[in-house]
Amino acid sequence: MSDSITVLHEADAGTVRRGIAAALERALGANEEPEAESPGAIALPVPEAGAIGDAQIVIALDAGSHERAARARVPMRVAVFPFLRAEWRGELDADLVLVPHEALVADVVALGARRDRVRVCGPIAPEGWSPAEAPETLRERLGLGAEPCVVVRAHALERDDLAPSLVQLSLVRREVRWLFDVGSDPDLAKRLRDHVPGYGLDALMFADGPDALDAYRAADAVLGRIGGAETSRALATGAALVFVPPRRDELRLAHIIEEGGLAAIADSAATLAVTLDAALRDEALEAGKAASLGLDAAGGAARAIEMVRDLARGELEGARPTGLPVGLERLGDPDQTARPKEASAPERDPSVDEELAALREKLGL
């Protein structure tokens, strides 16, 4: 079956999304069933409908890929929400919808997914991301010392004015080493160089690449946004989660996540330091790390692919090919039961009537 599997992603997909796509591809290969009857090719996010080929199942990590698969009339489509946010700009008429947390189920149903087609596969760790085997050795190699390390996703801070966020970090009572994640944004890196030194923070920064993996593995906690890609990295490496204040449309999700003990969430920008103080206590840190590891992001790709295979084998309860009727589906308007007027019928070729008349005459009718 491996020869029939196509794994593609859109050119503008982010680093973490591409990593999750790669993890799904690896899981497809690792779980290969050579003796089983193949359900057909399985494809991931695609740049063009023509690139799907003969795929029978498309796993789409974004709405654009899902839409292209629909236009290409792929028989089965799977939508994957890779992050803790229900963001989908388009139709969600998928045969299977996979989400990383139970708290997202109601949100994706509100986006148009059928409830019986939504499954929780848990978070999916990007390919190559896992907890450090020897955290102390890694910290020593990076020269980080024994203080708690917190990765700060710089994009999660107020971009227009970094000062309020930096003030909050400076008010944290515990000695902390701050590791700022600037991703691939050189302008943001410049702003941090210009502003951070004035706040008395023990801080370093890093960009995407091998340094990012080391920094997240060395971190005790990660400060970011609920729907940010940094959450996937934190869960993959077993760091505790701390979130900046959620947007209004994220309040329900934030409440469920916080009540479940998965993350500490600041109520407002002015209380971020208080939230960090509470989250960085030794017992709170250990509980946060345990909560992250408990979601088993390392096994997320395998769980997702097993659900896709169940769909392909027709063993996924409630899932059915898109386009089939649900129950008794009426064809046409129930209020228009009378036969259509003759004028509305399509015009028939006169030669057909002539041929019918000749046939009747021949048969003596």
N, C-alpha and C positions, 0 to 999 in steps of 0.2 A: 504493500500500500504506500510505502514511502515515496515511490516514484510519482505517485499521483497527487502528492501534497504540495501545494504552492503557498509560500509565505511571503507576503508583500506588505509594505506600509507606505503611507503617503509621505512625500518628500519633506513636508513641513511638520511631521510628527515630532514631539519633544523627545529629549534624551530618555526620560523614564518610560514614556509610552513605547518607544522603540525597544527598550530593554524588556518590557513586559511582552511585547510581540515575540521577541527572541526566546523568552522563557516558554511561551506557548509552543513555539516551533520545536524547541528541545523536548518538551513533554510529549509532543506528537511522535517524535522519533523514538523516545525512550519507551513509550507505551505501545509500540508497534505490535500488531497481531498478524503475523504473516499468514497464518492458516485460516484466519477468519475471512468471510466474504467482505470485500471492500465496499463501503458505502459511496465511494467516489472521492474525488479530490476535495481537499479542505483548504481554503484560502483565508489569509488574514487581510488587514486593511490594504486596499488596492488603489493605485494611482489612476487607473483607467478601467472602464468596464471591460475593454478588450483583453486586459491582462488576466482576467479571471479564468479564461480558458474553459475547460470542461468541468469546473468545480461543481460539485453537488451540494456542498456546504460552504458558506462563507462566515468566518468569524470576524466581525467588524468591531474595532476599538473606537470607532467614531461614526458620526451620522453620515458623513460624506461617503465612506466606504460602504455603509449599509445601503445607501441610496443607489450607488452604482451597481451593487449586487442585485438590487430589485429591478433596475432597468435591464440588467443582463438576464433576468428571469432565472436566477439561480434558485433551485428547488427549495433549499432550506437555508435560512439566515439566522445567525446567532449574534446578538448584540452584547458586548462586554463593556461594563462601566469600570474602568481601571482604577478610578480614584474615589474618594469619599465625597462625591458630589453627583447629583443627578442632572447632568448637562447633556442635552441631546437636541440639536437643532434640525428637526425633520421628523418624518414618520417613524414610528417605533413598532411596526407590524412584524416583529421578529418571531420566529418559531421558538426561540429560547432567549431569555435575557438573564445575564449573569451579573450579580452585584457583589461588592466586597463585604457588605455588612447588612444585617437585617434592617437597620434603620433606614436604608435607602429604598426598601421595597415599596412603601407607600408613595414615595416620590416618583419612582419610575412608572408606577401604575397611573399616577396623575399625568404623566407625559404621554400616555396612550398604550402602554404595555398591558397585555392581559395578565391578570394576577396568577392564573394557573400556569403561565409560561415563565414566571420569574423564579429564579433559584439563587441562593446565596452560596457562592463558591469560596468566599473569604478573600482576603487581599492576595495579590499575586506579586511576588518579589521579582524585580527586574533581573534579567539574566546576569549571573555572576555576583549578585548581592546576597550576603549572608552575614550572620554575626561573626565577630572575630574569634578565632580559636584560642588566642592568648591575648586578651585585652591589655594586660599589664605590660607585656612585651611590646605590643604595638604602641602604647602610650609612651613608653621609654624611647622607642625608636623615633617617634615624632617630637620628643622633647616636651611633652604636655604636663608632666608631673602628676601629682596625686589629687589635685583639686577636681571637683566635678566639671565636666566639659559639656557645654551646651552648643549644639549647632543652631545657628539662627539663619533661617531662610530669609535673606535680605529683601527679597521681593514681597515678603509678607508684611514688611513694615510700611509705614506711610511714605510713599515715594516722594510726594511733594515737599515734605518737611520731615527729615529723619530725627530732628531734635527731640520731640516728645518721646519717641520710642527709646532713644539712647539715654535720655534722662531716667526712664523707668528701669532700664538695665543697670544703670549706675546706682540705683537705689536698692538693688537686691543685697540683702545682708550677708549672705554666704559668699566666700571667696569662690569665684567662678572663672573659668577660662572660656571665653566666647569665641566660637568658630563661625565666621560669617560665610554663608554659601551665596556666592554671586552668580552661580550658573555660568552662562556665557555672555554676560552683560558687562562690557568694559566701562560703560558710563557709570553704572552702579558701583563698580570697583573704585573708580576715581572719586566718587562722592564719599565712599567710606574712608578712603585715604585722607580726604580733606576734613572729615567731620569727627570720626571716631576718636582720634588722639586727644581731643579736648574734653573727654568725659571720664578719664581715669579708668578705662576698661582694660583688662588684660585680654587683648583680642588679637586674633589672626583672621585671615580670610583665605578662601580657596575657590577654585573654579571647577567646572565639570571636568571629569577625567579620573585618572587613578587616585589623585589627591582627595577627590570627593568620597570615594569608597573608604579610604583610610579614615577620613574625618568622621564620617557617620558611624563607622565601626568603633571609633574611640569615644564617641559621645555617650553620655549618660542620658541625655534628653535632647529632644529636637523641638524648637519653637518655630511654628509655622501657621498656615491657614488650614482649616478643616478640609477644603477641597484641593489642597495643593499636592503636587507630585512628591514633595518632600515627605509626606505621610507614608507613601509607599516605601521610600528608602528607610524611614525610621522603623517601620514594622518589619522590614526585611532584615535589619541589623539588630533588632531587639532594644531600641532606645525608647525611653518614656516619651509620651507625647504631651506637649503644652501648646495650646492654640491661642492666637490673638483673638480679640472680640469678633464673634461671628456677625455676618450681615443679617439683616432682618429676615431674609428668606432662608437662612440657615439655622434659625433659632430652634425649631423643632428637632432637627437633626442633632444640633449641639447638645440639647437637653438629654436625648437618648444616649448619646455617646458618653457624656459626663456621668449620667446616672449609672451607666454600665461599668464605670471605672476604667474606661479605655484612655481617657485624656483629662487633663486639667485645662479649663477654659476660662480666660479672663472675661469678666463681665463688661469691662469698659477699658479704654486705653489708659485711664488714670489708675486702674487697679492691676495693671500687668505685673508690677513689681511684687505686689502682695501674692498674686497667683503663683509667680515663680518661686517666691520664698517657701510657700506651702509645698509646691511640687518637688523642690530640691532637698527637702528633708530626707534623711537616709531611708527611713521606712517607706516614705512616699515614692522615692526613686525606685526602690526595689519592687514595690507593687506595680509601678508604671511599666517597668521593664518586663515583669512577669505577664502583665496584660498584653503587651505587644507580642511577646514570644508565644503567648497562648493562642493567638490567631493563626499561627503557623503559615506565615506568608511563603515560606520555602516550599510548602506543599500546594500552594494555590494554583499553579499552572497545571499540575497533575489532576487536581480536583476538577478544574474547568474542562480539561480535555476529556475526562471520563464522562462528564455530563454531556458533552458534545457527542461522544461515541454512543451513549445511551439514546440520544436523539436520533442518530443515524440508524441505530438498530431497531428503532420504534419502541424502545423500552422506557422512554421517559414519560411518566404518567402525566396526562394533561396536555402534552405537546403534540401538535399535529401540523402538517405542512401548511404554510401560509396560503390563503386563498380558498381553502375548503370551507363549506358552510358549517356554521355552529348551530346544532339543532335543526328545526324546520325553517328554512329560509325562504320567504316568499319571493317569487320572481315578479316584479312589477308592483304597481300601486294597488293595495287591497281595495281601495274605493272605486277603482275602474275595472269592474268585473264584466261589463258588457263588451260584446265583440266590437272591434274597431270599425269605424265607418269605412265604406268601400273606398272613399276618396283617399283614405290614409294608407291603403294597401299599395304595395309597389306595383307599378304598371307592368303588365305581362306582354311579352312579344307576340304580335298577331299571328305569326307563323305557327306558334304552339297550338292556337285554336284551330287553325286550318288542318294541321296534322291530326289532331284529335277527331275532328269531323270526318276526315278520310278514313281513319281507323274504325270509327263506329259504322260507317257505310259498308266497309269491307266485311265487318263482322255481322252485318245485318241488324244492328241495334237501332 
